[in-house]
Amino acid sequence: MEEAIKDLKRLRIAITHLNLSWYRIPLFKILQDEIGSDIIILNAKELPTYGKADFDAIEYLLKKYKISYKTEKVIGNNNFYFNPFLLRTLLNYDIIVWGEPILSLNSFLFIPTLKLFRKKVVLWLDDWGYKKHLIRKIFEPFVRLIYLKADGILVHGMKHYLYFLKLGVDKRKIFFIGNASTILREFSSEDQIKRIRGIVNTKYITLYVGGLIKRKNVDKIIKAIYYLRQKNFDVGLLIVGQGPEFKNLYKLTWKMKLTNYVKFLGWIPFHRLANYYLAADVFVFPAENEPWGLVINEALEAGIPIVTTKSIGSEELIANNINGVLLNEITETNIADGIINCLTNKIDTNNQFTLKIKEKYNYKTMSNLFIKALIKIYCNKC
């Protein structure tokens, strides 16, 4: 293995990523230290992040981990963004790990071109058989061709592995690397946790973190809270996130007379989220068609039970009645029953299953599997 890593270090390796996501920085640090990979951020305008509001967390982690990165000029937005000089940059590398959405002009133009130049192209994807939107369906045959022609595909979980297998990708080209995120406990404090618990004056607090969009089913969480309070179960809900459904969700909260028990907190900087996870008694994430759901990793790291669905990529991190509840059908009554189950059964999130999951889905394990995959793809060594 050590000799194989030495061979890998002699190569030029580029890892492209759409944004400089804070949760990827610890992984990038290990990969740079171990194999000297270059990180290339593709969606960089003023800052290589999701927006200026992220920059406190990004700046802190960049100083902590001391990673370096390159940026590429971007034109356009959504699926039609384009990095005009990216190909010139990537042709200098032996291995390109493609860590951006497959549905983009970049992907359609540059991946086939890189293959023509006999470069090793490794796709890093969280795709699985969830419901795709219309544009994706139109381009699906071309996307499948790219999958089949890639030198390797790095996947986060079993759903993803089986999806690519079903598409006809050679199983020897599919590599499980897991997925990792964390909470920044160094920014947490007992005073902040106490303050957050006082936002809703209830015995129990449920937490949702994510976008306010229809497929996240936040309306069903609100209805579940209404159902529980009608049963005299003293529970409140903190909603962290923003999105187009905010007005509808707030109207629903007002209509159900839950404004004292359901609070919309808007966007919270990533480095402050630890306080909210640690203040909650249960994390609820009833999303569908979710590629992965790193908030599940974060809630597990905080040690709180989770109510979620079988319609997310990270389903395998949860075992029923062991570290949470998996819903077969997403309804408000099922969500309510899941919350009661987590609270009344006193689920111990420090059990052996959860500990094994944490060992499997962390930055060190992810980086080791990442490197082993590149060795097998390029060096043909174990």
N, C-alpha and C positions, 0 to 999 in steps of 0.2 A: 504493500500500500504506500509506504514512504517513497519508494522508487517511482511509483506511478505518479505520485503528487509532484515529485521533482520533474518528471517528464512534462506534466501539465504546466508547471511554472515556466517552462521554456517557450510555451505557446503564448500568443496574444489573445486574450479572452475579453470580450465585451459583453456586458449585461445591459440591455436597454430596458428602460422603465418609463412609463408614461409620466409619472410625477415622482418627486422625491418624497415618498410617503414616510412619515415618521416611524411607522411600525416596521419598515424594511431596513432602516439604518443599522440596527444591531446585526442583522444578517449580512448586509453589505460589508460591514467591518470585518467579520470573520472571513468572508470570501476574499477580501483584499489582502488580509494577512496571510491566508493559507495558500492562495494560488495567484495573487497579484492581478485580479480582474479589474478592468476599468468599468465604472458605472457611467452610463450615458443617459441623461434625462432628456426626454423628447418634447415635453410640453412646457418648456421653460420660456416665460415671457419676462416679467419683472422678477419673479421668484420661481424656483423649480418646485413648487408645492401646489396644493389645492387652492391656495389663496393666502393673502397677507395675514389673515387671522391665525394661520397655522404656525407662523414663523417663530414664535416663542419656543414651541416644542422642538421645531426643526433646529433652531439655533442652539438650543441646549444640547440636543443629542449629537449634533455635529461637533461641538466642543468636547463632549464626553467621549465619543468614539473616534474622533479625528479621522473621518473618512474623507476621501477626495472624490470629486465627480466632475464630469464634463456635461455641457449642455449643447443642444442643437437648436438653431433658429426654427421657429414654427410658423406656418402659415395656415389660416383657417381655424375651424373648431369642430366639435362633435366628431362624427365619423369621417369628416372631410379635412381634418388637419393633415399637414404635410410638412416634412422636414427636407427642404430642397438640397441640403448638402450632406444628408445622412449617409447616402451610399458611398460617397467619397471617403467618409470617415470609416465606415464599417469594412471596406475592402482592405484595410490595413490589419485586420484581425483574422486569426485562424478559426476561432469558434465564436459564434454570435448567439447569445441566449436572448431570445426575443420575448421580453416581458411586458408586452403591451397588448391591448385588445386586438384580436385577429381581424375584426371588421373595421378596417381603416385603409386609407390610400397608401399609407406607409407599408402596411402588411402586404397588400395586393401588388404593389410595385417592387418593393425591395426584396422580399423573401424569394420569389422566383429568380430575380436577378442575381442575388447572392449564390443561389444554387448553381446558376450558369457559370459563375466564377469558381465553382467547386469549393465553396466555403461550407463549413459545418454549421448548420442552422438548427438550434435547439429551441423548441417552443416551450414557454413557461405559461401554462394556462390554467384557468379554473372553470373551464367549460364542462358541462354535463347535460343530461337530457331534459333540462327545464324548458318551459315554454319560451320560444324565441319570438321576437317582434318581426314585423313584416319585412323590413329591409334585410334582416338576417336571413329570413327564409328565402328571399330572392337570390341572395349570394351563397346560399348553403352549398351548392355543388362545387363552387370555386374554393370555399373554405375547406371542404372535405379533401379536395385535391392537395391543398397546402399541407393539411395534416398528414396525408399519406406520403408526401414527398419529403417531409422533415426528417432530419437525421435522428431526432429524439424528441420526446415530449415529457416535460416534467409536470406531474400532477400532484394535487394537494391531498386527495382522499380516494376512497374506494369507489364512490359514485363516478368520479372523474375517470378513474382507471377503466371501469367497466364501459363507460360511454365511448371512449376511444377504441376499446377492443371491439365493441359492437359496430363501429364505423369501418372496421377492417384494418386498423393500424396493427402492425406486427407487435405482439406483446413484448418482444425483445427491445422495442424502441420506446416503451412506456415506462417511466420511472417515478415511483412514489417518493416525494420529498417531504410530505407533511405541510403544515402551515403554522405560522407562529405570530403572536402578538403578545402584548403585556400591558400592565398598568404601571404608571410611574409612581410607585409608593413614596418616593422621596419628596413628592409634592403633596402628600396627604398629611392631615393633622387631625387630632381628636376634636379640636375646636371646630374645624370645618365640617367634619362628619356630624357633629352635634347640631351645627347650624342647619345643615341640609335635612336632617331628620325633623327639624322644626318647621320646614316649609309646609308640610301637611301634618296636622296634629292628629295622627292616627297611630294605633298600636303597631301596625305592620305597614311596610312601604314596599311597593313593587316599582321596578325601574324598567324603562324602555330607552334604548339608545339606537338611533338610526334615522333615516330619512322619513319624512312625512309624505309618503306616497302610497297609492292604493294597495299595491301588492304586499306592503308590510303589515296590513290589517290592524293598524293602530285603533281604528274605530271599534274593533271587536274587543280590544283590551279595555277600552273605556266602558263598553257595554258589560263586560265581565265585572268591572269594579262596581257598576250600578247593581248588578245582580247580587254580588256579595254583600253590598251594604244593605240591600233590601232584606237579606238574611241575617242582618245585624252582625256581620263580620267586619270588624273595624280595620279597614285597609284603605290605603291611598295609593296614588300613582304619580310618579315623576316621569315626564316625557322630555328626553334630551334629543334635540334635533330640529330640523326645519325642512320645509318643502311645500309643494303646491296644495297639499291637503290640509294645511293648518287651519284655514278659516272654517272648513267643513267640520273638522274635529273639534274646534273650539265651540262652534254652534251646537254640536252634539252634547258636549260637556255642559253647556249652559242649559240646554233643553232638559237634560236629565238632572239638573240641579246638583251638579258635582263640582262646581267651581272651587269649593273649599277643599276638595279631596283629590282633584286631578289638576296638576300644575304643569304648564308648558314652559320649559326653561330655555328654549331656543338652542342655539349652537353653543356648546361648551368646548373651550380649547382642550386638545387631547391631553395635555399634561395636567389638567385639572380633573379629568374624568375619574381618576382613582378615588377621590373623595366620594363621588356619587355611587360608584360600585360598592364601596365599603360601607356606605350608609344604608344600602338596600337590604331587604330580607329575601327578596326573590327577583330574579331577572326574567323578563317576559319578552320573547321575540318570535311572534307568530307569522313570520314572513313566508312567502311562497316564491318559487322561481329565483331563489337566492344562490348565486354562484358559490359562495362559501359562508360568510358571516363571521368575520373576525371578532365581533362583539361577544360571540360564544367563548372564544379563547380568553377574552378579557374577563368575562364574568367568572369563568372557571379559576382564573388566576386570583380573583378577589375572594374566592371561596364561598360563593353564594349559589343556591340551587337555581336551576334554569327550567323555564317552561318554553318549549319551542316545538317545531314541526318537523315532519319527515320530508319537507319540501325545501330543505337547505343543504348545501354541500357539506356542512360540518355536522350533519346528523350523527355521524359515528362517534362524536365526542361525548354524546349523552346516552346514558342507559337508564331506562325507566325505573323510577323509585330508588335509584342508587345515587345519582348526582343531579337528577331532575326528572322532568316528564316530557315525553315525546307525544305529540298529538297526531293521531291518524287523520282527523278531520278538524278543520279550523273553524270553530264556532265559539261564541262568547261563553256558552255553558261549559264547553270543554276546557277553555282557558281558565274559567273560574274554578272548575274542579281541579285543574292542574295546580293552581295557586294554593288552594286549600290543602292539596296533597303535600306540596312542598313545605308548607308551614306547620301543619298538624302532625305530620309523620316525622318531623325533625330530621330531615335528610342530612346525613353527615357527609359533607363534601370532601373530607380528608380520607375517604375510604380507599381501598387498594385499587379499584378501577380508575378512580380519578387520578391517583398518583401515577398509574401507568400511562394514562392519557397525557399527563403533563410531561412525562419522560419522552413520550413519542412525538409530541407536538411542542417543541421548543426550538430556540434558535440554534443551539449547538447540534442537535440531532438533524435539524433541517439542513444546516450547512454541510454536515458530514455526508448526508444522502445526496445533496446537490453535487458535491465534489465527486463522489463515487459514480454518479450518473455520467458526468463529463468524462471521467476516466474510461468508462466502458464504451462511451460513444466515440471517443477520439483514439484512445490508446489500445482499446480492446484488451484491458487488463482488469482483474478482479481486485 
